[in-house]
Amino acid sequence: MKRKISLLLLMIFIVFMNTANCFAESSPPQTGSAFPEIELPKPANPVDLNYLGLSGSGIFKVQQIKADVVIIEIFSMYCPYCQGEAPNINNLYTLIENNPAIKNKIKIVGIGINNSFFETDIFKKKYKVAFPLIPDGDFKLHKVIGEVRTPYFIVVKLKGGKKEVIYSKLGALGDNKAFLEQIIKLSELK
Amino acid sequence: MMKKISMMTVLFFCFFMQNAFALSDAYKNNIYNPGKLKPVDSILKVKVGEPAPDFSLKAVSGKTVSLKDYLGKKNVVISFVPAAWTPVCSDQWPGYNIIKEIFDVNDAVLLGITVDNIPTLYSWTNQMGKLWFEVLSDFWPHGAVAEKFGVLRSDGVAERAIFIIDKKGIIRYIDVHDINQRPALEIMVKEIEKLN
């Protein structure tokens, strides 16, 4: 009898945790909320590591990126819209890098959902992506951010030790100059 | 005791196995999720080292494609996927669509096959952008080619399977994959590279 009760309690606990987990994952990051502290694998490419202000191997968190603002593109190598959006994000990267006032302050990172390093590298080479692409092979980050569709953009303000989400939106960026102006304004970089 | 173990196993999978596929906004809310399926539900009828059975199927492009067309000319990679508008399948071919160079370098072509009819495949693959490879319909006689290879499941859809066939028409690699998972791209690419 005791064993039956224990089993029943365990089952209730698991179902409860699962339900709670589902609720926790049910919505994407809201603006004004804190970006979750999820561990991701560091890029092996030294250029990418240097861009993010990281060193060595192992794991890192978005909060550790050396920047005031981080633009995160949630994508997948297998996502047709992400493939179509790649040139636009490359242009955004160029706009930032060519502007001395914001270069080093705003960084871009792509996170490939259910992709391996092999797959994110294929995407990087195919579309000549200059910023780091990090795989989230086991959906670890994806589950925490509400299993959003792709491409999805989240902008996190890190300035002043914050990790505040200032932008969170599904779909293509559209006019990347207007997007960048919006991000500069939202992050109070000017 | 066995019942308890089974129950715990089910609960374990419910808790941990929450995979998300067909993430692209290209598909909006048009993907039907059949849930977790029996990983493999067929018995292979071909082996590595044997000649691949020939077939002719209509393609979305309007062509009729026969395996023998490639004999002595190209290596052939066949990607069977279960069905259009389902989660994992919709997240597989768009990736293959950006690695044409890997196929070209290895003198290989890709043939995608499902048991769906041409209009369904036309609508579905349109969401993936312009595909460089032929997409073939094994709709009628229903699943006949999948059956020849031994990858037709009991519910009438194909397995998620990859067959790599060399220029001599000999099968060099088979992966009848867990239908719920996308095959690892790096493994397929390594097997294609072994052909040369």
Interface residues (C-beta under 8 A of the other chain):
Chain A: L7 M11 I14 V15 M17 N18 N21 S76 M77 Y78 C79 P80 Y81 C82 Q83 G84 I113 N114 S116 F118 E119 I122 F123 K126 F139 H142 K143 E147 V148 R149 T150 P151 L170 G171
Chain B: K4 M7 L11 C14 F15 Q18 N19 A20 F21 L23 S24 D25 A26 D91 Q92 P94 G95 N97 I98 I99 Q127 M128 G129 R182 A184 L185 E186 V189
